[in-house]
Amino acid sequence: MRKAYEDGHRVVLVVATRGEEGEVPDGLLADGEQLWQRRVAETHAAAEILGAHRVEFLGYNDSGMMGEPSNDAPGSFWTTPIEEAAAKLADILRQERADVLTIYDDNGGYGHPDHIQVHRVGTRAAELAGTPKVYESTLNRDRTLRTMAAFAEQAAAAGVELPDVESDAGFGKPESMITTAVDVTDYLEVKKAAMRAHASQIAEQSFFLSMPDEAFRLIFGTEWFIRPGDDPGADLFAGL
């Protein structure tokens, strides 16, 4: 997002929910403050850091993690009819005359129900609005496994607990499926600042912010996308 902004593109962030079902550390919220209020403020703060010109919330409720009762609660994004949500997003795409829409891959990166629903809703919204390019943001499973293996001893010595990616078949996509890689190594400090803006989700001692700088560069210095029908090497910004 920051790269697009600095390259002169208009960047619009659309968020499906306000993160009501998230976990929050004790003492983080002020008296009377609701988690959704903090999450909305954090989203705006991160969006400003990343250069977003506009932020919109679709207004659905957070569905929680897969398998939780909140998945099926009235108003949850997971239970929202795709055509309904897609119509809302398509309206924004038409207003912006968007050239590119980025969504999650078909498993939402790691199986989160709302991320999966973003994939479904975004795919349909692009069809309705006639948005010409749709890129599915994903995680490079192979690169992540190699990086974690290389830094396992260093992480253990530092007391950093690495996620168990190897046994999680739903994490990311293999490199053979990825069509587009965007080099964002020039924006790693911006990315960290945006992560820190989401303090209710990403604590300073989390895996994301406590890993060695070189590991962070290897995992987060490239952003990975799939554009169905494209050959590997497709450029997200080509022709814009």
trRosetta pair geometry for C-beta under 8 A, 3 or more apart (Angstrom, degrees):
i j d omega theta_ij theta_ji phi_ij phi_ji
1 4 5.7 -53 -150 34 30 111
1 5 6.4 32 152 -19 64 106
1 11 5.3 102 -161 -160 86 147
1 13 7.3 15 -127 -73 145 106
1 50 4.2 28 99 167 126 120
1 51 6.1 173 141 56 87 93
1 52 6.4 -21 180 -64 131 84
2 5 5.5 -52 -148 36 34 115
2 6 6.2 26 157 -13 68 107
2 49 7.6 -44 -83 133 118 68
2 50 4.9 -105 -59 -152 84 61
2 51 5.1 123 -118 5 56 121
2 184 7.6 101 58 -152 101 114
2 187 4.7 156 79 -146 132 141
2 190 4.9 55 -76 130 173 154
2 191 7.6 -123 9 -61 135 70
3 6 6.0 -59 -143 42 28 104
3 7 6.1 24 156 -16 64 112
3 182 6.9 180 63 167 159 120
3 184 5.7 -112 -37 -111 131 90
3 186 7.6 103 -94 66 99 108
3 187 5.9 -109 -53 -27 86 148
4 7 5.8 -63 -146 42 28 109
4 9 4.3 -60 175 60 88 128
4 11 5.2 119 98 -80 121 113
4 51 7.4 179 76 92 76 130
4 237 7.3 -168 -106 -95 81 113
5 9 6.6 -85 -81 63 28 75
5 11 5.1 -55 -70 -7 89 135
5 50 7.0 148 -11 148 141 58
5 51 2.7 -12 -90 137 175 149
5 52 7.5 -89 -76 -56 129 31
5 53 7.9 164 -116 -38 102 86
6 51 6.9 -117 -38 -84 68 166
7 237 6.8 -25 126 -143 165 147
9 237 7.7 -123 -45 -129 143 103
9 240 6.4 8 -96 147 122 133
10 53 5.2 -47 -158 17 81 149
10 96 7.0 -160 110 -161 129 106
11 50 7.3 -119 127 127 154 95
11 51 5.6 75 36 109 144 88
11 52 4.9 -101 110 -112 104 53
11 53 5.7 130 58 2 62 85
12 52 6.6 93 -122 -160 20 93
12 53 6.4 -46 -77 60 66 88
12 54 4.6 -10 -122 64 88 103
12 55 7.8 -180 -164 -79 60 31
12 56 7.2 10 177 6 102 106
12 92 7.0 -177 147 164 145 115
12 96 5.5 -88 -14 -102 156 158
12 98 7.3 -95 39 -92 129 114
13 43 7.6 -170 125 175 140 101
13 47 5.1 -123 24 -118 151 120
13 50 7.8 81 -57 81 135 132
13 52 4.5 -32 -9 -129 111 150
13 54 7.2 -176 33 93 64 55
13 55 4.9 -10 70 -112 103 74
13 56 7.4 172 93 28 56 63
14 55 7.9 167 -84 -159 33 46
14 56 4.9 -15 -114 69 75 99
14 57 7.8 157 -163 -92 57 22
14 58 6.7 58 175 -46 98 96
14 89 6.1 110 151 -124 161 93
14 92 5.9 134 -88 95 135 164
15 18 7.6 90 125 -82 123 47
15 43 6.0 -31 -47 -153 163 151
15 55 7.1 8 -2 -173 110 91
15 56 7.2 177 26 90 69 48
15 57 5.1 -28 73 -107 96 70
15 58 7.0 -145 93 3 45 81
16 57 7.7 21 122 -159 5 65
16 58 5.0 -19 -133 36 47 126
16 60 5.4 -27 165 47 83 117
16 77 4.9 64 151 -122 124 149
16 85 7.3 18 -133 -158 104 133
16 114 5.9 -178 80 -174 140 108
16 117 7.0 121 -155 98 167 112
16 118 5.9 -124 -33 -83 138 94
16 121 7.4 119 -102 52 125 156
17 20 7.0 -98 167 5 110 86
17 57 7.7 19 180 -161 5 101
17 58 7.6 -32 -55 58 42 95
17 60 5.1 -65 -85 87 81 80
17 61 6.1 28 -134 154 113 14
17 62 4.3 134 154 -74 146 62
17 63 7.3 -141 -60 -8 159 70
17 77 5.3 -99 -56 -32 113 132
17 114 5.9 -67 2 -140 131 149
18 36 4.0 47 129 -153 124 102
18 39 5.5 128 171 86 68 123
18 40 5.6 -20 -143 -61 105 96
18 57 6.3 29 -70 -152 87 144
18 61 7.8 -41 35 -124 88 43
18 62 6.6 -97 64 -37 54 101
19 22 4.8 -2 174 -15 95 124
19 35 6.8 -111 114 138 90 103
19 36 6.4 159 69 -112 69 63
19 39 3.8 -160 59 -152 128 163
19 62 5.2 81 -126 -79 17 140
19 200 7.9 121 131 100 141 126
19 201 7.5 -75 -158 -67 148 122
20 34 7.8 -17 -127 160 87 110
20 35 6.1 122 -141 82 45 109
20 36 4.6 -10 -88 -68 81 109
20 39 7.7 -121 -63 24 41 148
20 61 6.0 -44 31 -156 135 80
20 62 4.4 -172 39 22 74 117
21 61 7.8 81 -30 162 105 87
21 62 4.1 -152 11 109 96 120
21 63 7.0 -84 15 84 152 17
21 64 3.9 -98 149 -76 156 81
21 65 8.0 -150 126 -9 126 62
21 68 7.4 140 179 105 142 152
21 70 5.1 123 -110 151 145 169
22 35 6.1 -168 60 168 94 139
22 39 6.9 128 23 -80 140 135
22 62 6.9 -80 -28 -177 77 165
22 200 6.7 92 112 135 139 107
22 201 6.3 -60 -165 -92 148 90
24 28 5.4 -127 172 52 99 132
24 29 6.3 30 152 -29 148 110
24 35 5.3 -142 -46 -108 142 116
24 38 7.6 91 -123 64 136 150
24 200 5.3 -26 -121 -160 94 101
25 28 4.7 95 69 -35 86 120
25 200 7.5 -147 18 -138 84 56
25 203 6.6 89 -46 -86 140 124
28 38 7.4 75 132 -150 107 166
28 199 7.0 -178 -151 123 123 105
28 200 5.8 135 145 -105 150 81
29 33 4.3 -155 -175 80 97 110
29 34 7.6 26 -152 -113 143 2
29 35 6.7 -80 -78 -80 139 60
29 38 6.0 -107 -105 -42 91 142
29 200 7.8 47 -64 -108 86 122
30 33 4.2 80 56 -15 80 128
33 37 5.6 -124 -166 72 81 130
33 38 6.1 73 157 -49 122 101
34 37 4.7 98 62 -1 81 104
34 38 7.5 -154 95 -2 46 84
35 38 5.7 -58 -154 38 39 109
35 39 6.1 36 152 -21 72 108
35 200 6.7 152 -151 -179 87 150
36 39 5.5 -55 -143 38 34 113
36 40 6.3 37 157 -22 67 103
36 62 7.9 -155 -95 -12 100 120
37 40 6.0 -52 -149 33 29 110
37 41 6.6 26 153 -14 62 107
38 41 5.8 -58 -151 39 32 110
38 42 6.2 32 153 -20 67 108
38 200 5.1 101 125 -43 128 149
39 42 5.6 -53 -144 38 31 113
39 43 6.3 37 154 -24 64 103
39 198 8.0 31 -135 -140 67 85
39 200 6.2 -94 -77 66 73 142
39 201 7.7 72 -115 -37 94 111
40 43 5.7 -51 -150 31 31 113
40 44 6.7 27 154 -15 63 104
40 57 7.1 -40 -119 -57 103 148
41 44 5.9 -56 -152 37 32 109
41 45 6.3 32 151 -20 66 107
42 45 5.6 -55 -146 37 33 112
42 46 6.2 29 157 -15 67 106
42 197 5.5 144 -162 143 76 79
42 198 4.8 100 165 -107 130 53
42 199 6.7 -145 -111 24 128 69
42 200 6.2 -129 -36 20 156 104
42 201 7.6 153 132 7 160 104
43 46 6.0 -57 -146 40 28 107
43 47 6.1 30 155 -22 64 110
43 55 6.5 141 134 -165 104 142
43 198 7.7 50 -72 -93 51 95
44 47 5.6 -53 -143 36 30 114
44 48 6.5 35 156 -23 63 102
44 55 5.9 -152 -103 45 71 166
45 48 5.9 -53 -155 30 30 111
45 49 6.8 29 149 -17 62 105
45 197 4.2 -167 109 -161 110 123
46 49 5.5 -54 -153 35 37 114
46 50 6.2 23 154 -10 69 111
46 194 4.2 81 -151 -158 92 83
46 195 7.8 81 -120 -51 121 19
46 197 4.0 177 -69 82 79 139
46 198 5.9 10 -56 -44 139 91
47 50 5.8 -63 -144 46 31 104
47 52 3.8 -52 -174 38 96 134
47 55 4.9 10 -168 -75 178 126
48 51 7.9 55 -178 -61 27 22
48 52 7.1 -69 -66 46 29 86
49 190 6.2 164 159 -167 98 82
49 193 5.2 -160 -159 112 145 111
49 194 4.7 -168 89 -81 134 81
49 197 6.1 -159 -4 -34 140 146
50 190 6.9 118 -99 158 58 112
50 194 5.4 45 -53 -95 102 141
52 55 5.8 72 125 -64 139 86
54 96 7.7 -149 48 -89 146 123
56 92 5.9 -152 51 -110 165 146
58 77 7.8 85 84 -111 127 111
58 85 6.2 43 177 -147 147 92
58 88 5.4 108 -140 114 99 144
58 89 6.8 -28 -95 -63 126 85
60 75 6.5 175 -153 168 65 70
60 76 6.8 57 171 175 102 23
60 77 3.9 102 125 -80 142 82
60 80 5.6 -69 -117 -42 138 147
60 85 7.0 -12 -45 -103 139 121
61 70 7.9 -124 134 -177 113 100
61 73 6.5 -74 102 94 144 116
61 75 4.4 70 -1 119 122 99
61 76 4.9 -67 80 -95 101 48
61 77 6.6 -154 67 -24 48 72
62 70 7.1 -1 108 154 76 135
62 76 7.3 -41 97 -134 25 82
62 77 7.2 -5 -115 3 22 110
62 114 6.7 -52 -146 -57 58 151
63 68 7.8 141 149 66 66 105
63 70 5.8 151 -176 123 39 91
63 71 5.0 48 179 -117 102 52
63 73 7.6 -178 -127 36 59 95
63 76 4.3 91 -98 -176 81 116
63 77 5.3 -99 -33 49 109 83
63 78 3.8 89 -119 -17 153 113
63 79 7.7 151 -109 -7 116 77
63 113 4.7 -89 105 88 142 125
63 114 5.0 168 27 -56 111 94
63 117 7.5 111 -8 -2 149 142
64 68 4.0 -78 122 73 135 143
64 69 7.8 24 54 61 156 49
64 70 3.6 93 -2 69 133 129
64 71 6.2 -95 62 -53 98 64
64 76 8.0 -52 13 -133 84 130
64 113 7.6 24 75 35 54 124
65 68 5.3 87 63 -16 70 122
65 112 6.7 -74 -124 -123 60 76
65 113 7.5 128 -175 3 23 98
66 71 6.9 55 -136 -83 39 136
66 111 5.5 -60 -14 148 148 99
66 112 6.7 -146 -34 -128 94 29
66 113 5.2 142 -88 -43 75 95
67 71 7.0 97 14 -22 8 141
68 71 5.7 133 69 -23 65 91
69 72 6.6 -69 -172 43 51 95
69 73 6.9 71 136 -52 75 94
70 73 5.0 -28 -149 -7 51 124
70 76 6.3 143 159 -98 70 136
71 76 6.3 147 -176 143 25 163
71 78 4.9 -45 -163 73 74 161
71 79 7.5 117 152 -41 60 95
71 113 5.6 124 -124 -25 103 175
72 76 6.8 -127 -128 31 1 145
72 78 7.4 -68 -71 90 41 121
72 79 6.0 90 -137 -64 46 131
73 76 4.8 102 63 -39 79 115
73 79 7.6 -162 65 7 39 136
74 79 7.5 -81 -119 78 30 147
75 79 7.8 43 47 63 15 113
75 80 7.8 18 -166 -71 30 97
76 79 4.9 74 67 16 94 99
76 80 7.1 -139 97 -28 48 84
77 80 5.4 -41 -151 6 39 122
77 85 7.3 73 -150 -97 82 152
77 113 7.7 146 85 120 94 94
77 114 4.9 59 77 -121 137 93
77 117 5.2 157 139 92 99 157
78 113 4.3 -3 -97 152 125 127
78 114 6.4 -83 -59 -74 83 61
78 117 5.6 -137 -104 -50 48 140
80 84 5.9 -115 173 73 94 120
80 85 5.0 79 126 -42 131 119
80 117 7.2 85 50 -170 99 140
80 121 7.9 16 94 -82 116 130
81 84 4.4 85 73 1 96 108
81 85 7.2 172 85 -2 52 84
82 85 6.2 -65 -149 45 33 100
82 86 5.6 32 158 -22 70 116
82 117 7.7 -150 -98 -157 84 81
82 120 5.2 -85 -117 139 126 111
82 121 5.6 -152 -147 -89 76 66
82 124 5.5 105 155 6 110 159
83 86 5.7 -57 -136 41 26 113
83 87 6.3 35 160 -28 62 103
83 124 7.0 -104 -94 157 49 150
84 87 6.1 -57 -158 26 25 111
84 88 7.2 21 149 -14 59 102
85 88 5.7 -53 -158 32 40 112
85 89 6.5 30 151 -12 70 106
85 117 7.5 33 71 162 167 107
85 121 4.4 -49 107 -129 119 133
85 125 7.8 -74 120 -60 71 114
86 89 5.8 -57 -146 43 35 107
86 90 5.8 40 155 -25 69 108
86 121 5.0 -157 -72 -159 75 69
86 122 7.8 -153 -113 -59 85 13
86 124 3.8 -53 -115 101 154 112
86 125 4.2 -153 -156 -65 75 74
86 127 8.0 -4 -179 50 136 93
86 128 5.9 127 146 -3 107 139
87 90 5.6 -51 -140 36 28 114
87 91 6.6 37 155 -27 60 100
87 125 7.6 -137 -43 -108 15 84
87 128 6.7 -114 -99 167 53 171
88 91 5.9 -52 -159 25 29 113
88 92 7.2 24 149 -12 61 102
88 125 8.0 -55 68 -108 54 125
89 92 5.8 -55 -158 36 40 109
89 93 6.3 41 147 -20 70 105
89 121 6.1 111 2 150 146 104
89 122 6.6 -96 147 -101 163 55
89 125 3.8 -40 92 -118 114 157
89 129 7.9 -99 117 -26 74 133
90 93 5.3 -52 -146 37 37 115
90 94 6.3 38 154 -20 67 102
90 124 8.0 -74 -53 120 116 73
90 125 4.3 -154 -59 -155 77 78
90 126 7.8 -144 -101 -49 85 18
90 128 3.9 -40 -112 92 154 122
90 129 4.1 -170 -152 -49 81 99
91 94 5.8 -53 -150 35 30 109
91 95 6.5 34 151 -21 63 104
91 129 7.9 -132 -40 -88 18 114
92 95 5.5 -50 -147 34 34 114
92 96 6.2 17 159 -5 66 111
92 98 8.0 40 121 -30 74 128
93 96 6.1 -67 -145 48 26 101
93 98 4.6 -73 -150 21 76 126
93 101 6.5 -25 -110 -76 124 125
93 125 6.1 139 -10 152 139 105
93 126 7.0 -169 -132 -99 168 52
93 129 3.8 43 95 176 128 174
93 131 5.1 -73 -173 -59 136 123
94 97 7.1 21 -171 -74 34 50
94 129 5.1 -139 -54 -137 80 102
98 101 5.9 66 136 -62 142 85
98 129 7.2 35 44 131 107 142
98 131 5.1 -9 89 -120 105 115
99 131 7.4 123 179 -158 9 81
99 132 6.5 -26 -161 44 58 106
99 133 6.3 17 149 29 67 112
99 240 5.5 143 110 -114 156 102
100 131 7.4 114 -125 176 8 109
100 132 7.9 -46 -78 70 50 78
100 133 4.5 -29 -108 83 73 115
100 134 7.7 161 -160 -86 57 29
100 135 6.7 3 -170 3 105 108
100 236 6.5 80 -147 180 152 86
100 240 6.9 -40 -21 -83 120 138
101 122 6.0 179 148 -171 126 105
101 125 7.3 -178 -150 92 166 107
101 126 5.2 -142 38 -84 147 113
101 131 4.9 48 -15 141 118 155
101 133 7.1 165 25 93 63 61
101 134 5.0 -15 69 -111 97 76
101 135 7.5 174 88 27 48 66
102 134 7.7 153 -95 -162 28 53
102 135 4.9 -25 -108 72 78 95
102 136 7.7 157 -160 -96 64 14
102 137 5.4 60 173 -40 108 105
102 225 6.9 -82 -131 -115 105 128
102 236 7.8 15 -80 -150 112 133
103 118 5.5 -178 -161 141 92 91
103 119 5.3 131 143 -108 119 48
103 122 3.3 173 -93 88 141 163
103 123 6.8 -116 56 -45 166 67
103 134 6.5 -4 11 -171 111 100
103 135 7.6 158 27 83 64 45
103 136 5.8 -32 77 -111 81 62
103 137 6.8 -159 94 13 26 87
104 107 8.0 -108 146 76 109 38
104 108 4.7 31 141 -125 150 49
104 109 5.5 -82 -151 -26 113 91
104 115 4.4 96 -63 180 177 90
104 116 7.1 -85 94 -77 133 27
104 118 5.0 79 13 83 109 116
104 119 4.8 -81 77 -59 84 93
104 122 7.7 135 26 19 64 143
104 136 6.4 15 135 -162 24 80
104 137 5.7 -51 -107 62 45 89
104 138 7.5 102 -167 -80 60 58
105 108 7.0 -124 67 -36 65 14
105 109 6.4 123 35 -62 96 49
105 119 6.4 -11 120 -102 17 135
105 136 4.3 90 -91 157 60 120
105 137 6.8 -117 -28 79 76 41
105 138 4.1 43 -34 -87 133 102
105 173 6.0 -153 -145 -36 171 126
105 226 5.9 63 -106 29 106 126
106 116 7.1 33 171 -137 43 80
106 119 5.3 162 -106 160 38 158
106 136 7.2 -11 -28 -153 64 150
107 110 7.3 86 129 -48 100 4
107 111 5.6 -25 173 -75 95 58
107 115 7.9 18 127 107 41 112
107 116 6.4 -25 -153 -94 26 98
107 119 8.0 44 9 -18 19 160
107 170 5.4 -154 173 -163 140 89
108 111 6.0 166 65 -52 107 4
108 112 4.7 -126 135 54 138 73
108 113 7.3 -110 -15 -61 168 4
108 114 7.3 114 -138 78 145 45
108 115 2.6 113 -158 102 110 106
108 116 4.1 -74 -35 -50 119 61
108 117 7.8 22 -81 15 127 53
108 118 6.9 104 -113 41 94 101
108 119 6.2 -120 -71 -17 68 118
109 112 6.9 1 57 18 98 103
109 115 5.5 -69 21 167 99 156
109 137 7.2 -14 -75 111 108 88
109 138 6.4 -179 -103 -137 66 48
109 139 5.4 82 -155 -15 84 108
109 171 7.7 -4 154 -149 59 52
109 172 6.7 2 -162 -79 57 55
110 115 7.6 55 42 56 65 158
110 139 7.1 25 -55 10 90 144
110 168 7.0 5 -151 153 95 137
110 170 6.0 93 -165 117 45 95
110 171 5.1 11 -115 -110 88 66
110 172 7.2 3 -76 -33 75 59
111 115 7.8 69 82 61 13 120
111 116 7.3 3 -154 -47 33 117
111 170 4.2 32 -50 145 118 147
111 171 8.0 -55 -8 -69 100 50
112 115 4.1 74 72 8 102 112
112 116 6.9 -173 86 -11 51 83
113 116 5.6 -54 -149 35 34 112
113 117 6.3 32 154 -18 67 106
114 117 5.4 -51 -145 38 36 114
114 118 6.5 47 150 -27 64 97
115 118 5.4 -43 -151 27 35 116
115 119 7.0 42 148 -21 61 97
116 119 5.6 -49 -161 28 37 115
116 120 6.7 29 147 -13 66 104
117 120 5.6 -53 -147 39 39 109
117 121 5.8 32 157 -14 72 110
118 121 5.9 -56 -134 45 27 105
118 122 5.6 27 164 -19 65 115
119 122 6.1 -59 -139 40 19 108
119 123 6.3 22 161 -21 59 109
119 136 6.7 38 -125 -130 102 109
120 123 6.0 -55 -149 32 25 111
120 124 6.6 15 157 -9 61 109
121 124 6.0 -64 -152 42 30 106
121 125 6.0 31 154 -23 68 110
122 125 5.6 -52 -139 36 31 112
122 126 6.4 34 161 -21 64 103
122 134 6.9 145 142 -149 101 120
123 126 6.2 -57 -156 31 26 109
123 127 6.9 26 148 -17 60 105
123 134 6.6 102 -111 170 59 161
124 127 5.5 -54 -155 34 38 114
124 128 6.4 34 151 -18 69 105
125 128 5.6 -55 -148 37 35 110
125 129 6.0 14 161 -3 70 113
125 131 7.5 23 119 9 78 130
126 129 6.1 -63 -135 49 28 97
126 130 7.8 -117 172 57 55 5
126 131 4.1 -85 -140 55 81 111
126 134 4.7 -42 -86 -71 174 127
127 130 7.8 24 -178 -69 24 37
131 134 6.5 90 105 -64 111 89
133 227 7.1 -33 -163 -129 85 132
133 236 7.6 138 153 -153 139 61
134 227 6.9 142 84 -130 55 83
135 180 6.2 -52 -141 48 126 151
135 225 4.1 1 176 -175 112 138
135 226 7.2 144 -164 66 64 35
135 227 5.1 -44 -105 -74 71 93
135 236 5.5 -12 -57 -117 162 107
136 225 6.1 137 66 -162 46 72
136 226 4.4 -25 61 60 109 90
136 227 7.2 170 13 -77 80 39
136 228 7.6 56 -6 -30 124 85
137 223 7.0 -39 -137 177 97 104
137 224 7.3 102 -160 81 55 59
137 225 5.7 -38 -94 -100 45 81
138 172 5.7 103 165 -148 90 68
138 173 4.7 -11 172 12 148 114
138 177 7.8 -48 99 102 172 111
138 178 6.6 -141 69 -100 129 97
138 224 5.2 -68 73 107 80 104
138 225 6.6 137 16 -114 85 26
138 226 5.7 40 -10 -11 133 104
139 144 6.3 12 163 -33 105 142
139 171 6.3 -58 82 169 137 76
139 172 3.1 -95 84 -92 91 107
139 173 7.1 134 64 15 56 65
139 224 6.6 109 -129 54 13 129
140 143 3.9 25 115 26 124 116
140 144 6.0 151 88 -20 69 87
140 172 6.0 -51 44 -172 6 141
140 173 7.4 -42 -110 67 37 69
140 175 6.0 39 -154 -85 98 79
140 178 6.3 -14 -101 -51 89 158
140 222 7.3 16 -9 93 143 115
140 224 4.7 150 -49 -51 93 160
141 144 5.9 -62 -149 37 26 111
141 145 6.4 24 158 -18 64 108
141 165 7.1 177 -148 168 76 117
141 171 5.8 124 -111 107 100 85
141 172 3.7 175 -60 90 80 119
141 173 6.0 -160 -9 72 109 16
141 174 5.5 -50 54 -82 120 46
141 175 7.6 -126 53 -33 75 64
142 145 5.9 -56 -148 35 29 109
142 146 6.5 27 156 -16 64 107
142 174 5.7 61 -34 -147 109 65
142 175 4.6 -56 34 -22 137 105
143 146 5.9 -58 -149 38 31 110
143 147 6.2 28 155 -19 66 109
143 175 6.9 103 -30 -75 89 111
143 218 7.0 -163 171 161 102 89
143 219 7.2 154 127 -111 104 53
143 222 7.6 -67 168 61 172 126
144 147 5.8 -57 -146 38 30 110
144 148 6.2 27 159 -17 66 108
144 165 5.6 -120 124 -179 122 170
144 171 7.5 -102 78 143 152 123
144 172 6.5 152 11 -6 138 161
144 219 6.0 63 -109 -124 78 98
145 148 6.0 -56 -144 38 28 108
145 149 6.3 29 157 -20 63 107
145 165 6.0 -142 -82 101 76 124
145 166 6.0 96 -123 -85 111 83
146 149 5.9 -58 -151 35 29 111
146 150 6.4 27 154 -20 64 109
147 150 5.7 -58 -150 35 31 111
147 151 6.3 -3 163 7 67 112
147 215 5.7 123 173 -145 110 79
147 218 4.5 166 -111 113 129 131
147 219 5.4 -163 96 -63 167 89
148 151 6.4 -74 -141 52 28 90
148 152 6.2 58 156 -68 66 85
148 155 7.8 -21 -152 -7 70 152
148 162 5.3 123 -150 -170 113 145
148 165 6.4 159 -3 29 160 127
148 215 7.9 78 -87 -151 45 121
149 152 5.8 -20 -147 -24 29 117
150 215 7.7 -180 84 -99 102 93
151 154 4.9 -61 -163 50 73 114
151 155 5.4 77 135 -30 90 101
151 211 7.1 62 134 -163 154 101
151 212 6.0 -149 -143 29 134 122
151 214 7.7 172 -85 87 128 97
151 215 4.6 -7 -44 -85 168 129
152 155 5.9 -58 -147 36 26 110
152 156 6.4 26 156 -19 63 107
152 162 6.7 -73 -116 0 72 154
153 156 5.7 -54 -148 35 31 111
153 157 6.4 31 154 -19 65 106
154 157 5.8 -54 -149 35 31 111
154 158 6.4 18 155 -8 64 111
154 212 5.9 -6 132 -32 139 138
154 215 7.9 -170 83 -39 131 132
155 158 5.9 -67 -148 45 30 103
155 160 4.2 -88 -162 72 85 105
155 161 7.7 150 156 -71 114 8
155 162 5.4 55 132 -46 162 107
155 211 6.8 -22 -103 -123 106 79
155 212 7.7 -110 -74 -11 73 97
155 215 7.7 56 -66 -59 107 172
156 159 7.6 41 -177 -71 30 25
156 160 7.6 -86 -60 52 23 67
158 210 7.2 176 136 157 126 104
158 212 7.7 169 -14 -55 160 87
160 207 6.3 112 -178 -116 101 63
160 210 5.1 -176 -105 112 116 114
160 211 6.1 136 178 -89 161 59
161 207 6.7 -81 79 -77 64 102
162 165 7.8 -64 154 -4 99 96
162 207 6.5 110 -116 -131 41 125
163 168 7.7 -23 149 0 104 144
163 207 6.2 -17 -27 -86 92 176
164 167 5.1 -16 153 37 111 105
164 168 6.2 121 105 -24 77 102
165 168 5.6 -73 -148 41 35 110
165 171 5.0 -124 -149 99 82 167
165 172 7.8 13 -160 14 116 117
168 171 4.2 68 105 -22 113 113
172 224 7.9 43 -151 78 109 145
173 177 4.5 -89 163 72 123 131
173 178 6.2 145 94 -58 116 85
173 224 7.8 -160 53 134 102 132
173 226 6.6 11 55 -48 168 134
174 177 5.5 93 65 4 74 100
174 178 7.8 -138 104 -14 42 91
175 178 5.6 -56 -151 24 44 115
177 226 6.0 -18 144 -104 90 129
178 181 6.8 60 146 -60 125 87
178 224 5.1 -49 -138 -169 136 110
178 225 7.1 102 -156 67 86 31
178 226 5.9 -98 -121 -76 47 81
178 232 7.0 60 97 -117 62 95
179 225 6.7 -56 64 101 82 73
179 226 5.4 97 12 -136 98 48
179 227 5.0 -97 76 36 146 78
179 230 4.3 94 -175 91 151 111
179 231 6.7 132 -139 108 102 19
179 232 5.3 -133 -132 -100 50 43
179 233 7.3 -67 -178 26 64 36
179 234 4.8 13 149 21 107 115
180 224 7.2 140 86 -162 63 44
180 225 4.1 -21 70 66 113 101
180 226 7.3 -166 23 -76 90 19
180 227 6.1 57 -19 -7 124 104
180 230 7.1 20 -44 103 99 150
180 233 7.6 5 -98 122 53 6
180 234 4.8 -60 -76 75 99 86
180 235 7.0 148 -131 -99 106 15
180 236 5.4 99 179 -48 147 91
181 222 5.1 -12 -169 -174 102 120
181 223 7.4 147 -158 73 51 43
181 224 5.9 -14 -105 -104 71 67
181 225 7.7 -170 -73 25 29 76
182 222 6.7 146 70 -162 46 63
182 223 4.6 -18 59 59 104 95
182 224 7.9 -150 22 -65 76 25
182 225 7.1 43 -12 -4 105 114
182 236 5.9 -29 -71 19 121 133
183 186 7.8 63 132 1 90 90
183 221 7.1 -4 -155 152 65 83
183 222 5.9 -31 -102 -105 50 79
184 187 4.7 -55 180 47 89 111
184 188 7.1 129 124 -62 82 63
184 191 6.9 90 135 -50 126 132
184 220 7.6 -68 81 149 114 70
184 221 6.2 -167 71 -169 68 42
184 222 6.8 151 23 -105 81 24
184 223 5.6 42 -6 -13 129 103
185 188 6.0 -9 -157 -34 44 111
185 217 6.2 42 -127 -153 99 96
185 221 4.1 26 -86 -159 82 110
185 222 7.6 -5 -46 -56 86 63
187 190 4.4 -48 -171 43 81 121
187 191 5.8 91 127 -30 85 94
188 191 5.4 -50 -147 34 35 115
188 192 6.4 36 154 -18 66 101
188 216 6.7 109 -165 129 124 109
188 217 6.2 -33 -100 -100 156 73
188 220 6.5 113 -126 102 91 108
188 221 6.0 -25 -77 -96 117 80
189 192 5.6 -48 -147 36 35 111
189 193 6.4 38 151 -21 64 104
190 193 5.6 -54 -150 35 32 113
190 194 6.4 32 151 -19 65 104
191 194 5.7 -54 -150 36 32 110
191 195 6.5 35 150 -20 64 103
191 220 5.9 172 130 156 156 129
192 195 5.5 -51 -149 34 35 114
192 196 6.3 34 153 -19 66 104
192 209 6.8 109 -148 -118 96 88
192 216 7.5 22 -76 -180 112 147
193 196 5.7 -53 -148 36 32 111
193 197 6.7 43 148 -29 62 99
194 197 5.5 -43 -155 21 36 118
194 198 7.4 26 150 -10 61 100
195 198 6.0 -65 -165 38 38 104
195 202 4.9 -76 176 103 89 164
195 208 5.8 -149 -165 137 147 134
195 209 6.3 -180 119 -71 134 103
196 199 6.6 19 178 -72 54 82
196 202 7.0 -100 -90 94 31 115
196 204 7.4 36 -120 -90 95 79
196 209 7.0 93 -77 -104 84 141
198 201 4.5 -30 153 46 108 110
198 202 5.0 63 90 17 99 105
199 202 6.9 -78 -112 64 25 66
199 203 7.2 61 -165 -100 64 47
202 206 5.2 -105 -162 31 65 157
202 208 5.4 -48 -148 58 118 140
202 209 6.3 113 161 -24 105 117
203 206 4.7 128 58 -37 73 96
203 209 7.5 -136 101 37 44 129
204 209 5.5 -93 -152 103 40 145
204 210 7.3 88 147 -62 55 93
205 209 7.4 -23 -25 76 7 105
205 210 5.5 28 -156 -55 41 139
206 209 5.4 69 59 24 86 93
206 210 6.3 169 74 1 35 101
207 210 6.6 -71 -121 48 17 95
207 211 6.2 33 176 -46 60 105
208 211 7.0 -56 -163 3 13 108
208 216 7.9 80 -177 -116 53 101
211 215 4.5 -101 160 89 116 126
211 216 5.3 147 87 -58 108 83
211 219 7.5 17 103 21 162 139
212 215 4.6 89 62 8 85 105
212 216 7.0 -150 95 -8 43 86
213 216 5.5 -55 -149 35 33 114
213 217 6.4 35 152 -22 66 103
214 217 5.5 -48 -149 32 34 114
214 218 6.5 32 154 -17 65 105
215 218 5.7 -55 -147 37 33 110
215 219 6.2 18 159 -8 68 111
216 219 6.2 -65 -142 45 27 100
216 220 5.5 -27 179 30 68 116
216 221 7.6 98 126 -39 60 89
217 220 7.0 -72 -116 58 15 76
217 221 4.3 27 -173 -43 60 132
218 221 6.4 -1 -70 20 12 114
225 236 6.2 76 41 -76 158 122
227 230 4.0 41 84 3 105 133
227 234 5.4 -84 40 89 132 158
227 236 8.0 172 -46 -95 129 73
230 234 3.9 -15 176 -47 142 150
231 234 6.7 135 65 -48 55 93
234 238 7.5 -104 -178 10 67 134
235 238 3.7 98 83 -38 113 106
237 240 5.2 -91 -167 34 63 122
